[in-house]
Amino acid sequence: MKALRFGRHAAIAVIAVGALALTACGSDNATNSPAGTQSAAGPKVTGTLTGIGSSAQGAAMDVWKTNFAAANQGATVQYSPDGSGAGRKAIIDGSAQFAGSDAYLKDEELAASKAQCGPEGAIDIPVYISPIAIAFNVPDVMDLKLDATTAAKLFRGEIAKWNDPAIAALNPDVKLPDLKVTPVSRSDDSGTTKNFTEYLSAAAPDVWKDKAEGIWPASLKGENAKGTSGVVKTVTDTPGAVTYADDSAVGGKLGTAQIKVGSEFVKISPEAAAKAVDAGKAVEGRAANDAAVKLDRTTTESGAYPVVLVSYHVVCTTYPKQETVDLIKAFEKYVVSEEGQKAAAESAKSAPLSSTLAEKAAKAIETIKVKS
């Protein structure tokens, strides 16, 4: 498969959608109000869409559904941030019309989706790129340097104190306290967990021997909490705690780690996350209209931050009613449009889709149709 080359600044404008100054609904993540307004164009749609899934998408979903409803009076998008695994389950069993997921469909999930979604099943539509922060609560320390091996040992409980020699060697100028390390993981099936353990298993295979999964290994000690907001709150309330979370949810309240890539340490940022996705390839064995991306977790590209996720909306290729088809296509076109990507970047600190990936997403959306 050819590598997908993703630039930071180019994204296609699929439809222009208005954004009024409305108050966003509650979410699992902190949000910023959308800046300014946009002009609405194209036919209006009505009805209600129901989505379930990624809590890391909370900030972006708040601004997307608010802006979309503002431009389409009579159209509503409901979203419950129950976790990526719950979202994929919901699209498969028909209890939601789309799923938010920070991991693309597994092969077995794709096969199972055909019962509800028709012979071509469901497809993965990328909606944004986001870095995953290794976030910690260490008094008077807001910045640390970590390599993959040290990070893996922290989360496996093999490093018990923050002044451990392994951390100290990477941070000679930081005064590290004699404070217990408390790893905090997600208790729910999470795409963020899947992406984080995928990074650890690829970049530190001698330490992280567990398979990359959406469910945290039950054998590991530590605390756990449900959802992105749950782990961030637990770490905020627990001196010495460390977790992994979408960077939009950390919001400067906790310290975050720079990650060693090649011979340098890279700070977390949307730009660095987008650069890591530059090395991604299309997932093999998928339909031409599926836009799932396989990431390179061991890249040595200068300035790339490899602890990253590509967040998706998982949608059916067919729906029973034309009204649903029109509504889901209009909403998803807005999400991947230049306007939608800018709104998400401002609200969720995500990196916009590149022109290549946005164009592929838009073409995939156009293939959604009514069941015959």
Residue pairs with C-beta under 8 A, 6 or more apart in sequence:
1 281
1 282
1 284
2 281
2 282
3 279
3 280
3 281
4 280
4 281
4 282
4 293
4 354
4 356
4 357
5 278
5 354
5 356
6 129
6 274
6 277
6 278
6 280
6 353
6 354
6 356
6 357
7 354
7 355
7 356
8 271
8 274
8 275
8 351
8 352
8 354
9 352
10 354
10 355
11 336
11 337
11 338
11 341
11 352
11 353
11 354
11 355
11 358
12 336
12 337
12 338
12 355
12 358
12 359
12 362
13 337
13 338
13 339
14 333
14 334
14 336
14 337
14 338
14 358
14 362
14 365
15 41
15 42
15 330
15 333
15 334
15 337
16 38
16 39
16 40
16 41
16 42
16 337
16 339
17 38
17 40
17 41
17 67
17 68
17 70
17 71
17 72
17 334
17 337
17 339
17 340
18 37
18 38
18 39
18 40
18 67
18 70
18 71
19 34
19 36
19 37
19 38
19 63
19 66
19 67
19 70
19 71
19 339
19 343
20 37
20 66
20 67
20 70
21 33
21 34
21 37
22 66
22 69
22 70
23 33
23 66
24 31
24 33
24 62
24 63
24 66
25 62
25 65
25 66
27 58
27 59
27 61
27 62
27 81
28 55
28 56
28 58
28 81
28 227
28 228
28 229
28 249
29 55
29 56
29 58
29 59
29 62
29 228
29 229
29 246
29 248
29 249
29 348
30 59
30 248
30 249
30 251
31 58
31 59
31 62
31 63
31 347
31 348
32 59
32 346
32 347
34 63
34 66
34 67
34 343
34 346
34 347
35 346
38 67
38 71
38 339
40 71
40 72
42 330
44 71
44 72
44 73
44 74
44 75
45 72
45 74
45 75
45 323
45 326
45 327
45 330
46 72
46 73
46 74
46 75
46 323
46 327
47 74
47 75
47 76
47 323
47 324
47 327
48 75
48 76
48 77
48 78
49 75
49 76
49 77
49 78
49 97
49 98
49 324
49 327
49 328
49 331
50 78
50 79
50 95
50 96
50 97
50 98
51 61
51 77
51 78
51 79
51 80
51 87
51 96
51 97
51 98
51 99
51 100
51 313
52 79
52 80
52 82
52 86
52 87
52 90
52 91
52 95
52 96
52 99
52 100
53 79
53 80
53 81
53 82
53 83
53 84
53 86
53 87
53 88
53 90
53 96
53 99
53 100
53 101
53 314
54 81
54 83
54 84
54 87
54 100
54 101
54 102
54 190
54 191
54 192
54 311
55 81
55 82
55 83
55 190
55 227
55 228
55 229
56 102
56 130
56 191
56 192
56 228
56 245
56 246
56 248
56 249
56 309
56 311
57 79
57 81
57 100
57 102
57 127
57 128
57 311
57 348
58 81
58 228
58 229
58 249
59 248
59 249
59 344
59 347
59 348
60 127
60 128
60 248
60 311
60 343
60 344
60 347
60 348
60 350
61 77
61 79
61 81
61 100
62 347
63 343
63 344
63 346
63 347
63 348
64 77
64 331
64 334
64 335
64 340
64 343
64 344
65 76
65 77
65 78
65 79
67 334
67 339
67 340
67 343
68 75
68 77
68 330
68 331
68 334
69 75
69 76
69 77
71 334
72 330
75 327
75 330
75 331
77 331
79 100
81 100
81 227
81 228
82 188
82 227
83 186
83 188
83 189
83 190
83 191
83 226
83 227
84 99
84 100
84 101
84 102
84 103
84 189
84 190
84 191
84 192
84 194
84 214
85 188
85 189
85 190
85 191
85 214
85 215
86 188
86 189
87 96
87 99
87 100
87 101
87 314
88 99
88 101
88 105
88 109
88 314
90 96
90 99
91 97
91 98
91 99
91 113
91 116
91 117
91 122
91 314
91 315
91 316
92 109
92 112
92 113
92 115
92 116
92 122
93 116
94 116
97 315
97 316
97 319
97 324
97 328
98 313
98 314
98 315
98 328
98 332
99 313
99 314
99 315
100 127
100 311
100 312
100 313
100 314
101 124
101 191
101 311
101 312
101 313
101 314
102 190
102 191
102 192
102 194
102 195
102 246
102 309
102 310
102 311
102 312
103 191
103 194
103 195
103 214
103 309
103 312
104 124
104 283
104 292
104 293
104 310
104 312
104 314
105 113
105 122
105 124
105 292
105 314
107 285
109 122
110 121
110 122
110 286
111 121
113 121
113 122
113 316
114 120
114 121
116 316
117 316
117 317
117 318
118 316
118 317
118 318
118 371
120 287
120 317
120 318
121 316
121 317
122 314
122 315
122 316
122 317
123 287
123 289
123 290
123 291
123 314
123 315
123 317
123 364
123 367
124 286
124 290
124 291
124 292
124 312
124 313
124 314
125 291
125 312
125 313
125 314
125 315
125 332
125 336
125 361
125 364
125 365
126 291
126 292
126 293
126 310
126 311
126 312
126 336
126 353
126 357
126 361
127 311
127 312
127 313
127 335
127 336
127 344
127 353
127 361
128 310
128 311
128 341
128 344
128 345
128 348
128 350
128 351
128 352
128 353
129 270
129 273
129 274
129 277
129 308
129 309
129 310
129 311
129 350
129 351
129 352
129 353
130 246
130 247
130 248
130 270
130 273
130 308
130 309
130 311
130 348
130 349
130 350
130 351
131 246
131 247
131 268
131 269
131 270
131 272
131 273
131 305
131 307
131 308
132 192
132 195
132 196
132 199
132 244
132 245
132 246
132 247
132 307
132 308
132 309
133 244
133 245
133 246
133 247
133 250
133 254
133 256
133 257
133 268
133 307
134 146
134 151
134 242
134 243
134 244
134 256
134 257
134 259
134 307
135 232
135 235
135 242
135 243
135 244
135 245
135 250
135 254
135 255
135 256
135 257
136 144
136 235
136 241
136 242
136 243
136 254
136 255
136 256
136 257
137 235
137 236
137 238
137 239
137 240
137 241
137 242
137 254
137 255
138 144
138 162
138 176
138 177
138 179
138 239
138 240
138 255
139 177
139 179
139 239
140 175
141 162
141 174
141 175
141 176
141 177
141 255
142 255
142 256
143 174
143 255
143 256
143 257
143 258
144 167
144 170
144 171
144 174
144 255
144 257
144 258
145 170
145 171
145 257
145 258
145 260
145 265
146 154
146 167
146 170
146 257
146 258
146 259
146 260
147 170
147 259
147 260
148 199
148 200
148 203
148 204
148 259
148 260
149 166
149 204
149 206
149 207
150 159
150 166
150 167
150 170
151 200
151 204
151 257
151 259
152 200
152 203
152 204
152 207
152 208
153 159
153 166
153 207
154 181
154 183
154 242
155 183
155 185
155 200
155 220
155 222
155 242
155 244
156 183
156 207
156 208
156 220
157 181
157 183
157 220
157 221
157 222
158 207
159 166
159 167
159 181
160 180
160 181
161 178
161 179
161 180
161 181
162 176
162 177
162 178
162 179
162 180
162 181
162 240
163 176
163 177
163 178
163 179
164 181
167 176
168 174
168 176
170 260
179 239
179 240
180 240
181 240
181 241
181 242
182 222
182 223
182 238
182 240
182 241
182 242
183 220
183 221
183 222
183 223
183 241
183 242
183 243
184 222
184 223
184 224
184 225
184 231
184 234
184 235
184 238
184 241
184 242
184 243
185 193
185 216
185 220
185 222
185 223
185 224
185 231
185 243
185 244
186 192
186 193
186 216
186 224
186 225
186 226
186 227
186 230
186 231
187 216
187 224
187 225
187 226
187 230
188 226
188 227
189 214
189 215
190 214
190 215
191 214
191 309
191 311
192 228
192 244
192 245
192 246
192 309
193 213
193 214
193 215
193 216
193 244
194 212
194 213
194 214
195 295
195 307
195 308
195 309
196 244
196 307
197 208
197 210
197 211
197 212
197 213
197 216
198 212
198 295
198 297
199 297
199 306
199 307
200 207
200 208
200 212
201 208
201 209
201 210
201 211
201 212
202 212
202 297
202 298
203 297
203 298
203 306
210 217
210 219
216 224
223 234
223 238
223 241
224 231
225 231
225 233
225 234
228 245
228 246
228 249
229 249
231 243
231 244
231 245
232 243
232 245
232 249
232 250
232 253
232 254
234 241
234 243
235 241
235 242
235 243
235 254
236 253
236 254
244 307
246 309
246 348
247 256
247 268
247 349
248 347
248 348
248 349
248 350
250 256
256 268
257 268
258 265
258 266
258 267
258 268
259 265
259 266
259 268
259 305
259 306
259 307
260 266
261 299
261 300
261 301
261 302
261 303
261 304
261 305
261 306
262 300
262 301
262 302
264 302
266 272
266 303
266 304
266 305
267 305
268 305
268 307
269 305
270 345
270 349
270 350
270 351
271 303
271 351
272 303
272 304
272 305
273 305
273 308
273 351
274 351
274 352
274 354
275 301
275 303
275 304
275 305
276 295
276 296
276 299
276 301
276 304
276 305
276 306
276 308
277 293
277 295
277 308
277 310
277 351
278 301
278 304
279 295
279 296
279 299
279 301
279 304
280 293
280 294
280 295
280 296
280 310
281 293
281 294
281 296
282 291
282 292
282 293
282 294
283 290
283 292
283 293
283 294
284 294
286 292
289 317
289 363
289 364
289 367
290 364
291 357
291 360
291 361
291 364
292 312
293 310
293 357
295 306
295 308
295 310
296 306
297 306
298 306
299 306
311 350
313 332
313 335
315 328
315 332
315 365
315 368
316 368
317 367
317 368
317 369
318 368
318 369
318 370
318 371
318 372
319 325
319 328
319 368
319 370
319 371
320 370
320 371
321 370
322 370
325 368
325 369
325 370
328 368
329 365
329 366
329 368
332 361
332 365
333 362
333 365
334 340
335 344
336 353
336 358
336 361
336 362
336 365
337 358
338 352
341 352
341 353
341 358
342 352
344 350
344 352
345 351
345 352
352 358
353 361
